[in-house]
């Protein structure tokens, strides 16, 4: 398809054409996304980027301008960087559960306010007990612009703890996010089940880090999370299963046995 001077395309259609065809691009990015060695070259137009983002303005002009032929981007996936460019050119964005936080990160990094708002709106509308743990894992992206979303996450976890702590997103979350959950005051799940969920979380982390599933390794991975589980409220039979896991030291076991 050719682009003619008398085209009846809209501005959005024209911008999309220029981006998709890489026509007369004058700035280039080398994407080296996390967890991959694959490098991807992406091109765009200085005028368009500078008109939509003060960060790109600083990067491409003046004393702070990047001088490399290709500007390296190492912290954003190819999919999310392309989504950022698409929004800058067309104000269109295609969200999914897998890319929403990545797009939000890119929008915040380059101060594209409209995309930040759209990302947060999508996340608010699609919060469930199944994915809430991934929201808590990305709390640093949300807490400044939309703290009420974290309030919703906390309420949801406490209301539907069983679902949240058995979802795949629970096992993917980092230790600090796990601690954040364990510090919530009204989890609606027996403490014995909470311990079991944390034990399974630690096993998953052992596998991810190519470690043997030993009590020592699981204990190290749990860190302070282990001490946030309210073990003294367990029944004696339930606590016996905790002892069998080997996660507690003899001194810790004896200290808790005094509660029975």
GIPE-V100484 format. One record per pair of residues at least 12 apart in sequence whose C-alpha atoms are under 8 Angstrom apart, sorted by sequence separation. I is the first residue (numbers start at 1). J is the second residue. D is the distance in Angstrom with one decimal. If there is no record, write none. Layout:
# GIPE-V100484
i-><I | I>
j-><J | J>
d-><D | D>
This chain:
# GIPE-V100484
i-><29 | 30 | 104 | 206 | 28 | 29 | 28 | 29 | 46 | 136 | 28 | 104 | 135 | 203 | 206 | 27 | 28 | 103 | 104 | 202 | 205 | 26 | 27 | 136 | 202 | 25 | 26 | 27 | 101 | 135 | 25 | 26 | 27 | 80 | 84 | 100 | 199 | 202 | 25 | 26 | 79 | 83 | 202 | 22 | 24 | 25 | 132 | 22 | 80 | 81 | 84 | 100 | 120 | 80 | 84 | 100 | 88 | 91 | 95 | 132 | 157 | 198 | 232 | 236 | 19 | 77 | 81 | 124 | 132 | 231 | 232 | 235 | 76 | 80 | 120 | 127 | 158 | 161 | 162 | 95 | 129 | 154 | 161 | 162 | 232 | 87 | 128 | 129 | 158 | 159 | 160 | 161 | 219 | 76 | 158 | 159 | 165 | 171 | 218 | 76 | 154 | 157 | 158 | 171 | 215 | 84 | 129 | 133 | 166 | 170 | 215 | 216 | 129 | 132 | 165 | 215 | 130 | 131 | 171 | 129 | 130 | 171 | 195 | 129 | 134 | 194 | 52 | 105 | 131 | 133 | 134 | 137 | 101 | 104 | 130 | 132 | 133 | 137 | 40 | 130 | 131 | 134 | 191 | 49 | 130 | 134 | 191 | 192 | 30 | 32 | 33 | 34 | 48 | 101 | 133 | 137 | 191 | 28 | 29 | 30 | 31 | 32 | 33 | 34 | 44 | 48 | 136 | 27 | 28 | 29 | 30 | 31 | 32 | 33 | 34 | 191 | 192 | 27 | 28 | 29 | 30 | 31 | 32 | 33 | 34 | 182 | 191 | 29 | 32 | 33 | 133 | 31 | 32 | 33 | 179 | 183 | 31 | 175 | 179 | 182 | 192 | 31 | 175 | 178 | 182 | 192 | 195 | 175 | 179 | 175 | 56 | 55 | 54 | 55 | 53 | 54 | 53 | 53 | 52 | 19 | 16 | 19 | 16 | 15 | 16 | 15 | 12 | 13 | 12>
j-><41 | 42 | 116 | 218 | 41 | 42 | 42 | 43 | 60 | 150 | 43 | 119 | 150 | 218 | 221 | 43 | 44 | 119 | 120 | 218 | 221 | 43 | 44 | 153 | 219 | 43 | 44 | 45 | 119 | 153 | 44 | 45 | 46 | 99 | 103 | 119 | 218 | 221 | 45 | 46 | 99 | 103 | 222 | 43 | 45 | 46 | 153 | 44 | 102 | 103 | 106 | 122 | 142 | 103 | 107 | 123 | 112 | 115 | 119 | 156 | 181 | 222 | 256 | 260 | 44 | 102 | 106 | 149 | 157 | 256 | 257 | 260 | 102 | 106 | 146 | 153 | 184 | 187 | 188 | 122 | 156 | 181 | 188 | 189 | 259 | 115 | 156 | 157 | 186 | 187 | 188 | 189 | 247 | 105 | 187 | 188 | 194 | 200 | 247 | 106 | 184 | 187 | 188 | 201 | 245 | 115 | 160 | 164 | 197 | 201 | 246 | 247 | 161 | 164 | 197 | 247 | 163 | 164 | 204 | 163 | 164 | 205 | 229 | 164 | 169 | 229 | 88 | 141 | 167 | 169 | 170 | 173 | 138 | 141 | 167 | 169 | 170 | 174 | 78 | 168 | 169 | 172 | 229 | 88 | 169 | 173 | 230 | 231 | 70 | 72 | 73 | 74 | 88 | 141 | 173 | 177 | 231 | 69 | 70 | 71 | 72 | 73 | 74 | 75 | 85 | 89 | 177 | 69 | 70 | 71 | 72 | 73 | 74 | 75 | 76 | 233 | 234 | 70 | 71 | 72 | 73 | 74 | 75 | 76 | 77 | 225 | 234 | 73 | 76 | 77 | 177 | 76 | 77 | 78 | 224 | 228 | 77 | 221 | 225 | 228 | 238 | 78 | 222 | 225 | 229 | 239 | 242 | 223 | 228 | 225 | 110 | 110 | 110 | 111 | 110 | 111 | 111 | 112 | 112 | 86 | 86 | 89 | 89 | 89 | 90 | 90 | 89 | 90 | 90>
d-><5.7 | 6.4 | 5.7 | 6.8 | 6.9 | 5.1 | 5.8 | 6.1 | 7.2 | 7.3 | 4.3 | 5.5 | 7.9 | 6.6 | 7.8 | 5.7 | 6.4 | 7.1 | 7.5 | 5.1 | 7.2 | 7.3 | 5.5 | 7.2 | 7.8 | 5.9 | 6.4 | 5.9 | 7.6 | 7.4 | 5.0 | 5.4 | 6.0 | 6.6 | 6.7 | 6.3 | 7.5 | 6.3 | 4.9 | 6.3 | 7.7 | 6.9 | 6.3 | 6.4 | 7.6 | 7.8 | 6.1 | 6.7 | 5.9 | 7.4 | 6.7 | 7.6 | 7.7 | 5.1 | 6.7 | 7.1 | 8.0 | 8.0 | 7.9 | 7.7 | 7.6 | 7.8 | 5.8 | 6.8 | 6.5 | 7.4 | 6.9 | 6.6 | 7.2 | 7.4 | 8.0 | 8.0 | 7.0 | 7.0 | 7.3 | 7.8 | 7.3 | 6.0 | 7.3 | 7.5 | 6.4 | 7.7 | 5.5 | 6.0 | 6.2 | 7.1 | 7.8 | 6.6 | 5.7 | 7.1 | 6.7 | 5.9 | 5.8 | 8.0 | 4.4 | 6.1 | 7.9 | 7.9 | 7.3 | 6.7 | 7.4 | 7.2 | 5.7 | 5.2 | 6.9 | 7.9 | 6.4 | 6.8 | 7.2 | 7.6 | 5.4 | 7.0 | 7.9 | 6.8 | 6.5 | 5.2 | 6.3 | 7.4 | 6.7 | 6.1 | 5.4 | 7.9 | 6.6 | 5.1 | 5.5 | 7.4 | 6.4 | 6.6 | 7.4 | 5.4 | 7.3 | 5.7 | 7.3 | 7.4 | 5.4 | 7.5 | 5.3 | 6.6 | 7.4 | 7.6 | 5.8 | 7.6 | 7.1 | 7.0 | 7.0 | 6.4 | 6.5 | 7.8 | 5.7 | 7.1 | 7.2 | 6.3 | 7.4 | 7.8 | 6.5 | 5.5 | 7.1 | 6.9 | 5.0 | 5.8 | 6.0 | 6.0 | 5.0 | 5.9 | 8.0 | 7.0 | 6.0 | 7.9 | 5.0 | 4.6 | 4.7 | 4.9 | 4.7 | 5.8 | 7.1 | 7.5 | 6.6 | 7.5 | 6.3 | 5.8 | 6.1 | 6.1 | 7.6 | 5.5 | 7.0 | 7.2 | 6.8 | 6.9 | 8.0 | 4.8 | 7.7 | 7.6 | 7.7 | 6.6 | 7.5 | 6.7 | 7.5 | 7.7 | 5.2 | 5.9 | 6.4 | 6.6 | 6.7 | 6.9 | 6.8 | 7.9 | 7.9 | 7.9 | 7.2 | 7.3 | 6.8 | 5.3 | 7.4 | 6.5 | 6.3 | 6.9 | 6.0 | 5.8 | 6.9 | 7.8 | 7.5 | 7.4 | 6.4 | 5.6 | 6.4 | 6.5 | 7.0 | 7.7 | 5.0>
